């Protein structure tokens, strides 16, 4: 993916491409960089949206009012 490679060259850290799939981020591409922080994502792997930086970006820039009630309840309790 030429665009992803270009971003990787500029930032010099891990670059990953994740897409929204229900309440999860599905990771399609990942480029690593030597000496960069640890990154636990895997290509074709999934993480809950609230548990990854890519998921948080997808939530922040997704449809207005989108929330994950089940995860929020787990973190903060009912109500």
HUNORSUL-V447693 format. One record per run of one state. SS is the DSSP state (A for helix, B for strand, O for the rest). FROM is the first residue (numbers start at 1). TO is the last residue. If there is no record, write none. Layout:
BEGIN
SS|FROM|TO + SS|FROM|TO
END
This chain:
BEGIN
O|1|1 + A|2|11 + O|12|14 + B|15|21 + O|22|23 + B|24|31 + O|32|45 + B|46|48 + A|49|51 + O|52|52 + A|53|60 + O|61|68 + A|69|76 + O|77|79
END
